């Protein structure tokens, strides 16, 4: 390994996403608009890690069957990964 790569490797830091405290998130007046969110790499978010970037946001959340994440707008692109169950996501007029 070159000296440059060795230096870069020393600057990396592993983050266990399950070490962060979750937050209950809900929409007033809608009992089904409820989830548990984790924001470990989101700049400016309480309980966020010290490893973050201005243009990157990592969010993890848990939804109970029948609940949903209300319609919202984000400034960042999103990648959705479902680890159990099934979900429907809508962007504009397209749902998958």
Helices and strands as residue ranges (DSSP letters): H 3-11, G 17-19, E 23-27, E 30-38, E 60-62, E 90-91, E 94-95
